[in-house]
Amino acid sequence: MKAAATVTQSELIGLDAKVAKSTNRNSVGISGKVIDETRNTLVIRQNNSDKVVPKETTIFQFTLSNGSVVEVDGNAIVGRPEDRVKKKPRRQW
């Protein structure tokens, strides 16, 4: 659980990401590097094309630099990136 809280507080650009679940069936399976982030979307580069994925209805799997994979609900990362990094994480228990 600590790793998921760390990801929600850190910079997502540059991480490898995969869409694990989504209400949009076409988005499931998109994987690649996060190249941009807005308040409500992540832009993932997959095979030299950029895919825009909404955060709110999606569950992402991020691969950290140490090789571990963390699953994060998109609702936890909705918001402007600069504000999310400053915000204290909510207790999960």
PDB file of N, CA, C and O in Angstrom:
ATOM      1  N   MET A   1       0.812  -1.191   0.000  1.00  0.00           N
ATOM      2  CA  MET A   1       0.000   0.000   0.000  1.00  0.00           C
ATOM      3  C   MET A   1       0.857   1.258   0.000  1.00  0.00           C
ATOM      4  O   MET A   1       0.471   2.278  -0.571  1.00  0.00           O
ATOM      5  N   LYS A   2       1.999   1.188   0.629  1.00  0.00           N
ATOM      6  CA  LYS A   2       2.886   2.337   0.682  1.00  0.00           C
ATOM      7  C   LYS A   2       3.346   2.730  -0.724  1.00  0.00           C
ATOM      8  O   LYS A   2       3.466   3.917  -1.027  1.00  0.00           O
ATOM      9  N   ALA A   3       3.601   1.750  -1.573  1.00  0.00           N
ATOM     10  CA  ALA A   3       4.068   2.051  -2.923  1.00  0.00           C
ATOM     11  C   ALA A   3       3.001   2.791  -3.720  1.00  0.00           C
ATOM     12  O   ALA A   3       3.327   3.707  -4.474  1.00  0.00           O
ATOM     13  N   ALA A   4       1.721   2.410  -3.569  1.00  0.00           N
ATOM     14  CA  ALA A   4       0.640   3.090  -4.288  1.00  0.00           C
ATOM     15  C   ALA A   4       0.532   4.541  -3.831  1.00  0.00           C
ATOM     16  O   ALA A   4       0.312   5.431  -4.653  1.00  0.00           O
ATOM     17  N   ALA A   5       0.682   4.790  -2.536  1.00  0.00           N
ATOM     18  CA  ALA A   5       0.632   6.159  -2.026  1.00  0.00           C
ATOM     19  C   ALA A   5       1.804   6.966  -2.572  1.00  0.00           C
ATOM     20  O   ALA A   5       1.661   8.157  -2.850  1.00  0.00           O
ATOM     21  N   THR A   6       2.946   6.334  -2.725  1.00  0.00           N
ATOM     22  CA  THR A   6       4.119   7.008  -3.259  1.00  0.00           C
ATOM     23  C   THR A   6       3.903   7.401  -4.711  1.00  0.00           C
ATOM     24  O   THR A   6       4.290   8.496  -5.119  1.00  0.00           O
ATOM     25  N   VAL A   7       3.296   6.530  -5.488  1.00  0.00           N
ATOM     26  CA  VAL A   7       3.055   6.822  -6.903  1.00  0.00           C
ATOM     27  C   VAL A   7       2.080   7.978  -7.057  1.00  0.00           C
ATOM     28  O   VAL A   7       2.275   8.836  -7.917  1.00  0.00           O
ATOM     29  N   THR A   8       1.043   8.016  -6.245  1.00  0.00           N
ATOM     30  CA  THR A   8       0.074   9.101  -6.363  1.00  0.00           C
ATOM     31  C   THR A   8       0.674  10.444  -5.986  1.00  0.00           C
ATOM     32  O   THR A   8       0.126  11.481  -6.361  1.00  0.00           O
ATOM     33  N   GLN A   9       1.777  10.459  -5.258  1.00  0.00           N
ATOM     34  CA  GLN A   9       2.440  11.687  -4.852  1.00  0.00           C
ATOM     35  C   GLN A   9       3.608  12.058  -5.754  1.00  0.00           C
ATOM     36  O   GLN A   9       4.189  13.131  -5.594  1.00  0.00           O
ATOM     37  N   SER A  10       3.961  11.197  -6.695  1.00  0.00           N
ATOM     38  CA  SER A  10       5.157  11.443  -7.498  1.00  0.00           C
ATOM     39  C   SER A  10       4.804  11.844  -8.928  1.00  0.00           C
ATOM     40  O   SER A  10       3.640  11.836  -9.328  1.00  0.00           O
ATOM     41  N   GLU A  11       5.816  12.184  -9.664  1.00  0.00           N
ATOM     42  CA  GLU A  11       5.686  12.547 -11.065  1.00  0.00           C
ATOM     43  C   GLU A  11       5.433  11.283 -11.883  1.00  0.00           C
ATOM     44  O   GLU A  11       6.148  10.294 -11.727  1.00  0.00           O
ATOM     45  N   LEU A  12       4.430  11.306 -12.748  1.00  0.00           N
ATOM     46  CA  LEU A  12       4.079  10.136 -13.543  1.00  0.00           C
ATOM     47  C   LEU A  12       4.734  10.142 -14.915  1.00  0.00           C
ATOM     48  O   LEU A  12       4.882   9.090 -15.536  1.00  0.00           O
ATOM     49  N   ILE A  13       5.125  11.308 -15.388  1.00  0.00           N
ATOM     50  CA  ILE A  13       5.734  11.405 -16.718  1.00  0.00           C
ATOM     51  C   ILE A  13       7.051  10.638 -16.717  1.00  0.00           C
ATOM     52  O   ILE A  13       7.906  10.850 -15.857  1.00  0.00           O
ATOM     53  N   GLY A  14       7.200   9.756 -17.679  1.00  0.00           N
ATOM     54  CA  GLY A  14       8.401   8.940 -17.799  1.00  0.00           C
ATOM     55  C   GLY A  14       8.219   7.522 -17.300  1.00  0.00           C
ATOM     56  O   GLY A  14       9.043   6.656 -17.593  1.00  0.00           O
ATOM     57  N   LEU A  15       7.145   7.264 -16.542  1.00  0.00           N
ATOM     58  CA  LEU A  15       6.904   5.906 -16.058  1.00  0.00           C
ATOM     59  C   LEU A  15       6.265   5.052 -17.148  1.00  0.00           C
ATOM     60  O   LEU A  15       5.552   5.563 -18.012  1.00  0.00           O
ATOM     61  N   ASP A  16       6.526   3.755 -17.100  1.00  0.00           N
ATOM     62  CA  ASP A  16       5.820   2.826 -17.965  1.00  0.00           C
ATOM     63  C   ASP A  16       4.447   2.588 -17.367  1.00  0.00           C
ATOM     64  O   ASP A  16       4.319   2.353 -16.165  1.00  0.00           O
ATOM     65  N   ALA A  17       3.417   2.648 -18.205  1.00  0.00           N
ATOM     66  CA  ALA A  17       2.049   2.503 -17.719  1.00  0.00           C
ATOM     67  C   ALA A  17       1.288   1.540 -18.610  1.00  0.00           C
ATOM     68  O   ALA A  17       1.579   1.386 -19.796  1.00  0.00           O
ATOM     69  N   LYS A  18       0.299   0.896 -17.997  1.00  0.00           N
ATOM     70  CA  LYS A  18      -0.585   0.001 -18.735  1.00  0.00           C
ATOM     71  C   LYS A  18      -1.996   0.217 -18.205  1.00  0.00           C
ATOM     72  O   LYS A  18      -2.194   0.371 -16.999  1.00  0.00           O
ATOM     73  N   VAL A  19      -2.974   0.228 -19.101  1.00  0.00           N
ATOM     74  CA  VAL A  19      -4.372   0.350 -18.691  1.00  0.00           C
ATOM     75  C   VAL A  19      -4.855  -1.053 -18.352  1.00  0.00           C
ATOM     76  O   VAL A  19      -4.996  -1.898 -19.236  1.00  0.00           O
ATOM     77  N   ALA A  20      -5.112  -1.301 -17.056  1.00  0.00           N
ATOM     78  CA  ALA A  20      -5.546  -2.617 -16.601  1.00  0.00           C
ATOM     79  C   ALA A  20      -7.047  -2.793 -16.771  1.00  0.00           C
ATOM     80  O   ALA A  20      -7.506  -3.823 -17.265  1.00  0.00           O
ATOM     81  N   LYS A  21      -7.814  -1.780 -16.359  1.00  0.00           N
ATOM     82  CA  LYS A  21      -9.273  -1.823 -16.463  1.00  0.00           C
ATOM     83  C   LYS A  21      -9.768  -0.446 -16.840  1.00  0.00           C
ATOM     84  O   LYS A  21      -9.174   0.568 -16.474  1.00  0.00           O
ATOM     85  N   SER A  22     -10.864  -0.423 -17.578  1.00  0.00           N
ATOM     86  CA  SER A  22     -11.457   0.848 -17.956  1.00  0.00           C
ATOM     87  C   SER A  22     -12.901   0.622 -18.366  1.00  0.00           C
ATOM     88  O   SER A  22     -13.272  -0.466 -18.807  1.00  0.00           O
ATOM     89  N   THR A  23     -13.712   1.660 -18.215  1.00  0.00           N
ATOM     90  CA  THR A  23     -15.079   1.562 -18.703  1.00  0.00           C
ATOM     91  C   THR A  23     -15.117   1.607 -20.224  1.00  0.00           C
ATOM     92  O   THR A  23     -16.093   1.172 -20.835  1.00  0.00           O
ATOM     93  N   ASN A  24     -14.064   2.130 -20.838  1.00  0.00           N
ATOM     94  CA  ASN A  24     -13.935   2.148 -22.290  1.00  0.00           C
ATOM     95  C   ASN A  24     -13.134   0.919 -22.716  1.00  0.00           C
ATOM     96  O   ASN A  24     -11.931   0.850 -22.467  1.00  0.00           O
ATOM     97  N   ARG A  25     -13.777  -0.032 -23.341  1.00  0.00           N
ATOM     98  CA  ARG A  25     -13.108  -1.279 -23.724  1.00  0.00           C
ATOM     99  C   ARG A  25     -11.927  -1.057 -24.670  1.00  0.00           C
ATOM    100  O   ARG A  25     -10.976  -1.838 -24.667  1.00  0.00           O
ATOM    101  N   ASN A  26     -11.983  -0.004 -25.474  1.00  0.00           N
ATOM    102  CA  ASN A  26     -10.900   0.272 -26.415  1.00  0.00           C
ATOM    103  C   ASN A  26      -9.616   0.713 -25.714  1.00  0.00           C
ATOM    104  O   ASN A  26      -8.531   0.601 -26.283  1.00  0.00           O
ATOM    105  N   SER A  27      -9.731   1.206 -24.502  1.00  0.00           N
ATOM    106  CA  SER A  27      -8.554   1.677 -23.767  1.00  0.00           C
ATOM    107  C   SER A  27      -7.807   0.550 -23.064  1.00  0.00           C
ATOM    108  O   SER A  27      -6.609   0.673 -22.807  1.00  0.00           O
ATOM    109  N   VAL A  28      -8.487  -0.537 -22.753  1.00  0.00           N
ATOM    110  CA  VAL A  28      -7.861  -1.638 -22.013  1.00  0.00           C
ATOM    111  C   VAL A  28      -6.726  -2.227 -22.840  1.00  0.00           C
ATOM    112  O   VAL A  28      -6.902  -2.551 -24.014  1.00  0.00           O
ATOM    113  N   GLY A  29      -5.566  -2.361 -22.217  1.00  0.00           N
ATOM    114  CA  GLY A  29      -4.403  -2.935 -22.890  1.00  0.00           C
ATOM    115  C   GLY A  29      -3.426  -1.912 -23.438  1.00  0.00           C
ATOM    116  O   GLY A  29      -2.328  -2.281 -23.856  1.00  0.00           O
ATOM    117  N   ILE A  30      -3.787  -0.650 -23.448  1.00  0.00           N
ATOM    118  CA  ILE A  30      -2.854   0.387 -23.893  1.00  0.00           C
ATOM    119  C   ILE A  30      -1.679   0.403 -22.932  1.00  0.00           C
ATOM    120  O   ILE A  30      -1.862   0.469 -21.716  1.00  0.00           O
ATOM    121  N   SER A  31      -0.476   0.344 -23.477  1.00  0.00           N
ATOM    122  CA  SER A  31       0.709   0.368 -22.623  1.00  0.00           C
ATOM    123  C   SER A  31       1.821   1.136 -23.317  1.00  0.00           C
ATOM    124  O   SER A  31       1.892   1.199 -24.544  1.00  0.00           O
ATOM    125  N   GLY A  32       2.680   1.713 -22.503  1.00  0.00           N
ATOM    126  CA  GLY A  32       3.804   2.485 -23.015  1.00  0.00           C
ATOM    127  C   GLY A  32       4.275   3.467 -21.971  1.00  0.00           C
ATOM    128  O   GLY A  32       3.984   3.306 -20.786  1.00  0.00           O
ATOM    129  N   LYS A  33       5.003   4.485 -22.399  1.00  0.00           N
ATOM    130  CA  LYS A  33       5.521   5.507 -21.490  1.00  0.00           C
ATOM    131  C   LYS A  33       4.536   6.667 -21.397  1.00  0.00           C
ATOM    132  O   LYS A  33       3.932   7.078 -22.388  1.00  0.00           O
ATOM    133  N   VAL A  34       4.391   7.181 -20.181  1.00  0.00           N
ATOM    134  CA  VAL A  34       3.580   8.377 -19.978  1.00  0.00           C
ATOM    135  C   VAL A  34       4.398   9.559 -20.463  1.00  0.00           C
ATOM    136  O   VAL A  34       5.495   9.806 -19.963  1.00  0.00           O
ATOM    137  N   ILE A  35       3.864  10.298 -21.446  1.00  0.00           N
ATOM    138  CA  ILE A  35       4.624  11.431 -21.991  1.00  0.00           C
ATOM    139  C   ILE A  35       4.026  12.773 -21.604  1.00  0.00           C
ATOM    140  O   ILE A  35       4.693  13.802 -21.714  1.00  0.00           O
ATOM    141  N   ASP A  36       2.762  12.779 -21.147  1.00  0.00           N
ATOM    142  CA  ASP A  36       2.144  14.028 -20.725  1.00  0.00           C
ATOM    143  C   ASP A  36       1.011  13.706 -19.765  1.00  0.00           C
ATOM    144  O   ASP A  36       0.461  12.605 -19.768  1.00  0.00           O
ATOM    145  N   GLU A  37       0.678  14.694 -18.945  1.00  0.00           N
ATOM    146  CA  GLU A  37      -0.390  14.528 -17.974  1.00  0.00           C
ATOM    147  C   GLU A  37      -1.138  15.838 -17.846  1.00  0.00           C
ATOM    148  O   GLU A  37      -0.532  16.901 -17.713  1.00  0.00           O
ATOM    149  N   THR A  38      -2.458  15.757 -17.886  1.00  0.00           N
ATOM    150  CA  THR A  38      -3.297  16.923 -17.643  1.00  0.00           C
ATOM    151  C   THR A  38      -4.145  16.636 -16.403  1.00  0.00           C
ATOM    152  O   THR A  38      -3.939  15.629 -15.726  1.00  0.00           O
ATOM    153  N   ARG A  39      -5.069  17.497 -16.119  1.00  0.00           N
ATOM    154  CA  ARG A  39      -5.906  17.332 -14.934  1.00  0.00           C
ATOM    155  C   ARG A  39      -6.700  16.030 -14.984  1.00  0.00           C
ATOM    156  O   ARG A  39      -6.823  15.342 -13.970  1.00  0.00           O
ATOM    157  N   ASN A  40      -7.234  15.690 -16.141  1.00  0.00           N
ATOM    158  CA  ASN A  40      -8.123  14.542 -16.262  1.00  0.00           C
ATOM    159  C   ASN A  40      -7.621  13.419 -17.159  1.00  0.00           C
ATOM    160  O   ASN A  40      -8.295  12.397 -17.290  1.00  0.00           O
ATOM    161  N   THR A  41      -6.455  13.581 -17.779  1.00  0.00           N
ATOM    162  CA  THR A  41      -5.987  12.561 -18.722  1.00  0.00           C
ATOM    163  C   THR A  41      -4.501  12.272 -18.568  1.00  0.00           C
ATOM    164  O   THR A  41      -3.738  13.080 -18.038  1.00  0.00           O
ATOM    165  N   LEU A  42      -4.115  11.094 -19.047  1.00  0.00           N
ATOM    166  CA  LEU A  42      -2.714  10.743 -19.242  1.00  0.00           C
ATOM    167  C   LEU A  42      -2.516  10.505 -20.730  1.00  0.00           C
ATOM    168  O   LEU A  42      -3.382   9.933 -21.391  1.00  0.00           O
ATOM    169  N   VAL A  43      -1.387  10.939 -21.254  1.00  0.00           N
ATOM    170  CA  VAL A  43      -1.047  10.665 -22.641  1.00  0.00           C
ATOM    171  C   VAL A  43       0.042   9.604 -22.621  1.00  0.00           C
ATOM    172  O   VAL A  43       1.123   9.818 -22.074  1.00  0.00           O
ATOM    173  N   ILE A  44      -0.254   8.454 -23.226  1.00  0.00           N
ATOM    174  CA  ILE A  44       0.668   7.318 -23.239  1.00  0.00           C
ATOM    175  C   ILE A  44       1.133   7.094 -24.666  1.00  0.00           C
ATOM    176  O   ILE A  44       0.318   6.970 -25.580  1.00  0.00           O
ATOM    177  N   ARG A  45       2.450   7.043 -24.856  1.00  0.00           N
ATOM    178  CA  ARG A  45       3.010   6.782 -26.189  1.00  0.00           C
ATOM    179  C   ARG A  45       3.129   5.277 -26.379  1.00  0.00           C
ATOM    180  O   ARG A  45       3.852   4.602 -25.646  1.00  0.00           O
ATOM    181  N   GLN A  46       2.409   4.758 -27.375  1.00  0.00           N
ATOM    182  CA  GLN A  46       2.399   3.336 -27.694  1.00  0.00           C
ATOM    183  C   GLN A  46       2.712   3.189 -29.173  1.00  0.00           C
ATOM    184  O   GLN A  46       1.957   3.651 -30.028  1.00  0.00           O
ATOM    185  N   ASN A  47       3.838   2.540 -29.469  1.00  0.00           N
ATOM    186  CA  ASN A  47       4.236   2.289 -30.859  1.00  0.00           C
ATOM    187  C   ASN A  47       4.204   3.556 -31.715  1.00  0.00           C
ATOM    188  O   ASN A  47       3.589   3.570 -32.781  1.00  0.00           O
ATOM    189  N   ASN A  48       4.858   4.603 -31.256  1.00  0.00           N
ATOM    190  CA  ASN A  48       4.977   5.879 -31.956  1.00  0.00           C
ATOM    191  C   ASN A  48       3.658   6.590 -32.191  1.00  0.00           C
ATOM    192  O   ASN A  48       3.592   7.491 -33.026  1.00  0.00           O
ATOM    193  N   SER A  49       2.602   6.209 -31.476  1.00  0.00           N
ATOM    194  CA  SER A  49       1.349   6.965 -31.526  1.00  0.00           C
ATOM    195  C   SER A  49       0.952   7.305 -30.090  1.00  0.00           C
ATOM    196  O   SER A  49       1.206   6.541 -29.159  1.00  0.00           O
ATOM    197  N   ASP A  50       0.335   8.447 -29.939  1.00  0.00           N
ATOM    198  CA  ASP A  50      -0.038   8.919 -28.614  1.00  0.00           C
ATOM    199  C   ASP A  50      -1.501   8.603 -28.336  1.00  0.00           C
ATOM    200  O   ASP A  50      -2.380   8.924 -29.135  1.00  0.00           O
ATOM    201  N   LYS A  51      -1.749   7.976 -27.204  1.00  0.00           N
ATOM    202  CA  LYS A  51      -3.104   7.613 -26.787  1.00  0.00           C
ATOM    203  C   LYS A  51      -3.473   8.452 -25.572  1.00  0.00           C
ATOM    204  O   LYS A  51      -2.721   8.496 -24.599  1.00  0.00           O
ATOM    205  N   VAL A  52      -4.609   9.109 -25.619  1.00  0.00           N
ATOM    206  CA  VAL A  52      -5.095   9.915 -24.509  1.00  0.00           C
ATOM    207  C   VAL A  52      -6.103   9.071 -23.733  1.00  0.00           C
ATOM    208  O   VAL A  52      -7.111   8.626 -24.282  1.00  0.00           O
ATOM    209  N   VAL A  53      -5.817   8.857 -22.448  1.00  0.00           N
ATOM    210  CA  VAL A  53      -6.640   7.992 -21.603  1.00  0.00           C
ATOM    211  C   VAL A  53      -7.172   8.814 -20.434  1.00  0.00           C
ATOM    212  O   VAL A  53      -6.396   9.462 -19.732  1.00  0.00           O
ATOM    213  N   PRO A  54      -8.493   8.795 -20.217  1.00  0.00           N
ATOM    214  CA  PRO A  54      -9.030   9.517 -19.059  1.00  0.00           C
ATOM    215  C   PRO A  54      -8.622   8.832 -17.762  1.00  0.00           C
ATOM    216  O   PRO A  54      -8.573   7.604 -17.694  1.00  0.00           O
ATOM    217  N   LYS A  55      -8.333   9.616 -16.742  1.00  0.00           N
ATOM    218  CA  LYS A  55      -7.924   9.062 -15.447  1.00  0.00           C
ATOM    219  C   LYS A  55      -9.111   8.504 -14.664  1.00  0.00           C
ATOM    220  O   LYS A  55      -9.016   7.440 -14.052  1.00  0.00           O
ATOM    221  N   GLU A  56     -10.217   9.224 -14.690  1.00  0.00           N
ATOM    222  CA  GLU A  56     -11.313   8.971 -13.768  1.00  0.00           C
ATOM    223  C   GLU A  56     -11.923   7.577 -13.879  1.00  0.00           C
ATOM    224  O   GLU A  56     -12.314   7.011 -12.857  1.00  0.00           O
ATOM    225  N   THR A  57     -12.018   7.015 -15.044  1.00  0.00           N
ATOM    226  CA  THR A  57     -12.711   5.737 -15.224  1.00  0.00           C
ATOM    227  C   THR A  57     -11.748   4.583 -15.495  1.00  0.00           C
ATOM    228  O   THR A  57     -12.136   3.570 -16.078  1.00  0.00           O
ATOM    229  N   THR A  58     -10.502   4.735 -15.077  1.00  0.00           N
ATOM    230  CA  THR A  58      -9.470   3.778 -15.459  1.00  0.00           C
ATOM    231  C   THR A  58      -8.646   3.336 -14.256  1.00  0.00           C
ATOM    232  O   THR A  58      -8.441   4.100 -13.312  1.00  0.00           O
ATOM    233  N   ILE A  59      -8.177   2.094 -14.306  1.00  0.00           N
ATOM    234  CA  ILE A  59      -7.211   1.588 -13.338  1.00  0.00           C
ATOM    235  C   ILE A  59      -5.911   1.343 -14.094  1.00  0.00           C
ATOM    236  O   ILE A  59      -5.883   0.609 -15.083  1.00  0.00           O
ATOM    237  N   PHE A  60      -4.837   1.964 -13.618  1.00  0.00           N
ATOM    238  CA  PHE A  60      -3.534   1.896 -14.278  1.00  0.00           C
ATOM    239  C   PHE A  60      -2.582   0.981 -13.524  1.00  0.00           C
ATOM    240  O   PHE A  60      -2.696   0.813 -12.310  1.00  0.00           O
ATOM    241  N   GLN A  61      -1.645   0.392 -14.254  1.00  0.00           N
ATOM    242  CA  GLN A  61      -0.523  -0.322 -13.654  1.00  0.00           C
ATOM    243  C   GLN A  61       0.738   0.433 -14.057  1.00  0.00           C
ATOM    244  O   GLN A  61       1.049   0.555 -15.242  1.00  0.00           O
ATOM    245  N   PHE A  62       1.457   0.937 -13.058  1.00  0.00           N
ATOM    246  CA  PHE A  62       2.692   1.669 -13.296  1.00  0.00           C
ATOM    247  C   PHE A  62       3.873   0.798 -12.896  1.00  0.00           C
ATOM    248  O   PHE A  62       3.853   0.158 -11.844  1.00  0.00           O
ATOM    249  N   THR A  63       4.911   0.774 -13.745  1.00  0.00           N
ATOM    250  CA  THR A  63       6.139   0.060 -13.431  1.00  0.00           C
ATOM    251  C   THR A  63       7.146   1.070 -12.899  1.00  0.00           C
ATOM    252  O   THR A  63       7.533   2.006 -13.598  1.00  0.00           O
ATOM    253  N   LEU A  64       7.562   0.871 -11.661  1.00  0.00           N
ATOM    254  CA  LEU A  64       8.500   1.791 -11.015  1.00  0.00           C
ATOM    255  C   LEU A  64       9.926   1.491 -11.451  1.00  0.00           C
ATOM    256  O   LEU A  64      10.186   0.483 -12.109  1.00  0.00           O
ATOM    257  N   SER A  65      10.848   2.376 -11.078  1.00  0.00           N
ATOM    258  CA  SER A  65      12.249   2.231 -11.488  1.00  0.00           C
ATOM    259  C   SER A  65      12.904   0.977 -10.913  1.00  0.00           C
ATOM    260  O   SER A  65      13.861   0.463 -11.490  1.00  0.00           O
ATOM    261  N   ASN A  66      12.394   0.476  -9.772  1.00  0.00           N
ATOM    262  CA  ASN A  66      12.971  -0.737  -9.191  1.00  0.00           C
ATOM    263  C   ASN A  66      12.356  -2.011  -9.770  1.00  0.00           C
ATOM    264  O   ASN A  66      12.704  -3.115  -9.351  1.00  0.00           O
ATOM    265  N   GLY A  67      11.446  -1.860 -10.728  1.00  0.00           N
ATOM    266  CA  GLY A  67      10.858  -3.014 -11.399  1.00  0.00           C
ATOM    267  C   GLY A  67       9.537  -3.474 -10.827  1.00  0.00           C
ATOM    268  O   GLY A  67       8.886  -4.341 -11.410  1.00  0.00           O
ATOM    269  N   SER A  68       9.126  -2.922  -9.709  1.00  0.00           N
ATOM    270  CA  SER A  68       7.850  -3.337  -9.122  1.00  0.00           C
ATOM    271  C   SER A  68       6.685  -2.688  -9.870  1.00  0.00           C
ATOM    272  O   SER A  68       6.800  -1.578 -10.390  1.00  0.00           O
ATOM    273  N   VAL A  69       5.576  -3.400  -9.909  1.00  0.00           N
ATOM    274  CA  VAL A  69       4.380  -2.927 -10.599  1.00  0.00           C
ATOM    275  C   VAL A  69       3.340  -2.544  -9.551  1.00  0.00           C
ATOM    276  O   VAL A  69       3.036  -3.319  -8.644  1.00  0.00           O
ATOM    277  N   VAL A  70       2.801  -1.334  -9.695  1.00  0.00           N
ATOM    278  CA  VAL A  70       1.824  -0.813  -8.741  1.00  0.00           C
ATOM    279  C   VAL A  70       0.534  -0.501  -9.489  1.00  0.00           C
ATOM    280  O   VAL A  70       0.553   0.157 -10.530  1.00  0.00           O
ATOM    281  N   GLU A  71      -0.582  -0.977  -8.953  1.00  0.00           N
ATOM    282  CA  GLU A  71      -1.882  -0.702  -9.557  1.00  0.00           C
ATOM    283  C   GLU A  71      -2.507   0.486  -8.844  1.00  0.00           C
ATOM    284  O   GLU A  71      -2.593   0.510  -7.617  1.00  0.00           O
ATOM    285  N   VAL A  72      -2.947   1.475  -9.625  1.00  0.00           N
ATOM    286  CA  VAL A  72      -3.478   2.711  -9.065  1.00  0.00           C
ATOM    287  C   VAL A  72      -4.820   3.026  -9.712  1.00  0.00           C
ATOM    288  O   VAL A  72      -4.953   3.003 -10.936  1.00  0.00           O
ATOM    289  N   ASP A  73      -5.814   3.321  -8.874  1.00  0.00           N
ATOM    290  CA  ASP A  73      -7.113   3.765  -9.370  1.00  0.00           C
ATOM    291  C   ASP A  73      -6.957   5.186  -9.896  1.00  0.00           C
ATOM    292  O   ASP A  73      -6.386   6.042  -9.221  1.00  0.00           O
ATOM    293  N   GLY A  74      -7.452   5.431 -11.075  1.00  0.00           N
ATOM    294  CA  GLY A  74      -7.321   6.747 -11.684  1.00  0.00           C
ATOM    295  C   GLY A  74      -7.949   7.862 -10.878  1.00  0.00           C
ATOM    296  O   GLY A  74      -7.508   9.008 -10.966  1.00  0.00           O
ATOM    297  N   ASN A  75      -8.981   7.550 -10.083  1.00  0.00           N
ATOM    298  CA  ASN A  75      -9.603   8.575  -9.243  1.00  0.00           C
ATOM    299  C   ASN A  75      -8.621   9.148  -8.234  1.00  0.00           C
ATOM    300  O   ASN A  75      -8.776  10.289  -7.800  1.00  0.00           O
ATOM    301  N   ALA A  76      -7.616   8.374  -7.857  1.00  0.00           N
ATOM    302  CA  ALA A  76      -6.625   8.832  -6.873  1.00  0.00           C
ATOM    303  C   ALA A  76      -5.641   9.836  -7.471  1.00  0.00           C
ATOM    304  O   ALA A  76      -4.975  10.562  -6.733  1.00  0.00           O
ATOM    305  N   ILE A  77      -5.545   9.881  -8.789  1.00  0.00           N
ATOM    306  CA  ILE A  77      -4.573  10.777  -9.422  1.00  0.00           C
ATOM    307  C   ILE A  77      -5.234  11.883 -10.236  1.00  0.00           C
ATOM    308  O   ILE A  77      -4.549  12.625 -10.940  1.00  0.00           O
ATOM    309  N   VAL A  78      -6.569  12.002 -10.146  1.00  0.00           N
ATOM    310  CA  VAL A  78      -7.259  13.087 -10.840  1.00  0.00           C
ATOM    311  C   VAL A  78      -6.865  14.400 -10.194  1.00  0.00           C
ATOM    312  O   VAL A  78      -6.846  14.522  -8.969  1.00  0.00           O
ATOM    313  N   GLY A  79      -6.556  15.365 -11.011  1.00  0.00           N
ATOM    314  CA  GLY A  79      -6.166  16.692 -10.524  1.00  0.00           C
ATOM    315  C   GLY A  79      -4.931  17.167 -11.255  1.00  0.00           C
ATOM    316  O   GLY A  79      -4.254  16.399 -11.937  1.00  0.00           O
ATOM    317  N   ARG A  80      -4.654  18.438 -11.100  1.00  0.00           N
ATOM    318  CA  ARG A  80      -3.471  18.989 -11.761  1.00  0.00           C
ATOM    319  C   ARG A  80      -2.220  18.352 -11.160  1.00  0.00           C
ATOM    320  O   ARG A  80      -2.114  18.220  -9.941  1.00  0.00           O
ATOM    321  N   PRO A  81      -1.279  17.958 -12.007  1.00  0.00           N
ATOM    322  CA  PRO A  81      -0.076  17.276 -11.511  1.00  0.00           C
ATOM    323  C   PRO A  81       0.673  18.081 -10.453  1.00  0.00           C
ATOM    324  O   PRO A  81       1.142  17.514  -9.466  1.00  0.00           O
ATOM    325  N   GLU A  82       0.789  19.374 -10.642  1.00  0.00           N
ATOM    326  CA  GLU A  82       1.547  20.183  -9.686  1.00  0.00           C
ATOM    327  C   GLU A  82       0.845  20.257  -8.331  1.00  0.00           C
ATOM    328  O   GLU A  82       1.507  20.375  -7.300  1.00  0.00           O
ATOM    329  N   ASP A  83      -0.477  20.190  -8.322  1.00  0.00           N
ATOM    330  CA  ASP A  83      -1.208  20.193  -7.052  1.00  0.00           C
ATOM    331  C   ASP A  83      -1.178  18.819  -6.392  1.00  0.00           C
ATOM    332  O   ASP A  83      -1.081  18.719  -5.169  1.00  0.00           O
ATOM    333  N   ARG A  84      -1.260  17.770  -7.190  1.00  0.00           N
ATOM    334  CA  ARG A  84      -1.273  16.406  -6.656  1.00  0.00           C
ATOM    335  C   ARG A  84       0.039  16.080  -5.953  1.00  0.00           C
ATOM    336  O   ARG A  84       0.033  15.402  -4.926  1.00  0.00           O
ATOM    337  N   VAL A  85       1.144  16.541  -6.479  1.00  0.00           N
ATOM    338  CA  VAL A  85       2.451  16.267  -5.888  1.00  0.00           C
ATOM    339  C   VAL A  85       2.571  16.932  -4.517  1.00  0.00           C
ATOM    340  O   VAL A  85       3.217  16.388  -3.621  1.00  0.00           O
ATOM    341  N   LYS A  86       1.956  18.099  -4.346  1.00  0.00           N
ATOM    342  CA  LYS A  86       2.023  18.828  -3.079  1.00  0.00           C
ATOM    343  C   LYS A  86       1.063  18.272  -2.029  1.00  0.00           C
ATOM    344  O   LYS A  86       1.313  18.401  -0.830  1.00  0.00           O
ATOM    345  N   LYS A  87      -0.037  17.651  -2.473  1.00  0.00           N
ATOM    346  CA  LYS A  87      -1.106  17.223  -1.573  1.00  0.00           C
ATOM    347  C   LYS A  87      -0.681  16.042  -0.709  1.00  0.00           C
ATOM    348  O   LYS A  87       0.034  15.152  -1.170  1.00  0.00           O
ATOM    349  N   LYS A  88      -1.127  16.039   0.556  1.00  0.00           N
ATOM    350  CA  LYS A  88      -0.864  14.909   1.446  1.00  0.00           C
ATOM    351  C   LYS A  88      -1.773  13.749   1.065  1.00  0.00           C
ATOM    352  O   LYS A  88      -2.940  13.968   0.740  1.00  0.00           O
ATOM    353  N   PRO A  89      -1.266  12.520   1.097  1.00  0.00           N
ATOM    354  CA  PRO A  89      -2.126  11.389   0.743  1.00  0.00           C
ATOM    355  C   PRO A  89      -3.174  11.141   1.818  1.00  0.00           C
ATOM    356  O   PRO A  89      -2.935  11.382   3.001  1.00  0.00           O
ATOM    357  N   ARG A  90      -4.346  10.653   1.392  1.00  0.00           N
ATOM    358  CA  ARG A  90      -5.395  10.297   2.333  1.00  0.00           C
ATOM    359  C   ARG A  90      -5.092   8.939   2.931  1.00  0.00           C
ATOM    360  O   ARG A  90      -4.552   8.059   2.261  1.00  0.00           O
ATOM    361  N   ARG A  91      -5.441   8.777   4.187  1.00  0.00           N
ATOM    362  CA  ARG A  91      -5.242   7.483   4.839  1.00  0.00           C
ATOM    363  C   ARG A  91      -6.188   6.461   4.219  1.00  0.00           C
ATOM    364  O   ARG A  91      -7.359   6.757   3.984  1.00  0.00           O
ATOM    365  N   GLN A  92      -5.691   5.283   3.961  1.00  0.00           N
ATOM    366  CA  GLN A  92      -6.483   4.240   3.333  1.00  0.00           C
ATOM    367  C   GLN A  92      -7.073   3.267   4.338  1.00  0.00           C
ATOM    368  O   GLN A  92      -7.811   2.364   3.944  1.00  0.00           O
ATOM    369  N   TRP A  93      -6.776   3.417   5.616  1.00  0.00           N
ATOM    370  CA  TRP A  93      -7.272   2.492   6.612  1.00  0.00           C
ATOM    371  C   TRP A  93      -7.979   3.209   7.723  1.00  0.00           C
ATOM    372  O   TRP A  93      -8.465   2.573   8.658  1.00  0.00           O
TER     373      TRP A  93
END
